[in-house]
Amino acid sequence: MAGTDEEAVAAADDALYVLTAVLLTPAQFPSVLGDDYPEACAALDLAPLADGYGLVLGQDGEGARWTVVIDDVSLVAVAIASWDCGMEYDLSPNERTVVAALPGWPLAVAVAAPNVPAPHDPDPDVADGPLLAPPDTSVWGPAQRRLGADEIALQWATWRDQVNDAAFATPSGGSDAAASRDEGEGEGPSKGESEGSGEGQGQEAKKSGGKVSHSGIQRVLAEAHAYVDAPPPLGRVRSSFAPGDARTLRADGPGWSLVARTDDIAFVLLDDEPGEVLPVGRGPELPGLLEALDKMAVRPS
C-alpha cells in the first residue's frame, strides 16, 4: 500500500498541522476521487473497508503537504461536525489509528498552516509512493461533473428555483421523465467548494437551454433503473437528509451524475454535455424510480 513506509509515516505524523479532514466511507466520500466508494479508495491505493476511513489533510513542520489516512472514522466525523458548527476541535489522531501517510493532497485546500513555509510537495527522499494532487477541474470532465452534482445537492433551492414546472414537456411514448429544453438558458451558481476541503472553482455549470437531445437523459434513467435490479458498486447510490420527509438522492455512473429529491424533480449532468445541468420532470415514472433507489442507497450512519 502506497505511503506506509515507516519513514514517510513518521515525517507526516511529526508536528502535522491539520488544515481540514474529510470522510472516506461508502455513504460519504470526496466525489472528485470517483463515482463510487471502491473507485475512490482505489484512487488512494486503499482497500475499500466497510467502515471506511478518515482523511486528515495538513502540513508538516517544513510546510510539506501530507494526507494521513486513519481508521478512526468517528473521530473525524466529530471533528467535521464541530467545525461545521463553528466550534474548535483539536483533531489529533492516535498513532495506532494511522493506516497510511500519503504525500500530497488529493483535494484542493485553500488555507495553509501559519508560521510554516507555504504548502509544497514533500521531499522525494521522504515521500514513498505517488504524489497526490487534485484533479484538474478547470476543464469539463468526470471530476468536474461530480463536483457540479455536489453543488446542486448543496444548493438545491437555488437550482430548483430556476426551473419552471409548466415548461416541462409531456412526451408521447418513451420516458415521461424527459425534461423540457425550452427553459431560457442562464448561468447558475458556479461549481465551487465542496467536501469541506476548499476545492477551487472551475468551469461554470448552467441550466440547459436550446434543443439538447433527450438521448443522454434516457440513457441515465435506463442505467439508474438497472441499478435497482443489479446493485452497482457500493456508494454509486447515496441518500442523505433533506427537509421534511424527503431525501436527497445522488447516483453516479459512467459519464453521468444524477441529483434528486425524493419528493421533487431530478437534475442530470453528463460528461458529453460540458457545463450543462439538465432538469428531469417528475411525471408518473420518476417517483417510483427515486423511491426504489432510496431503498437501496447507502446512508450516513
Secondary structure as UniProt FT lines:
FT   TURN            2..3
FT   HELIX           6..13
FT   TURN            14..15
FT   STRAND          17..24
FT   HELIX           31..33
FT   HELIX           37..43
FT   TURN            44..45
FT   TURN            50..51
FT   STRAND          53..59
FT   TURN            61..62
FT   STRAND          64..70
FT   HELIX           73..84
FT   TURN            85..86
FT   HELIX           95..97
FT   STRAND          98..104
FT   TURN            114..115
FT   TURN            124..126
FT   HELIX           142..154
FT   HELIX           156..160
FT   TURN            161..162
FT   HELIX           165..167
FT   TURN            176..177
FT   STRAND          186..187
FT   TURN            195..198
FT   STRAND          206..207
FT   HELIX           215..229
FT   TURN            234..235
FT   STRAND          237..241
FT   TURN            244..245
FT   STRAND          247..253
FT   TURN            254..255
FT   STRAND          256..261
FT   TURN            262..263
FT   STRAND          266..270
FT   TURN            271..272
FT   TURN            274..275
FT   STRAND          276..280
FT   TURN            283..285
FT   HELIX           286..296
//
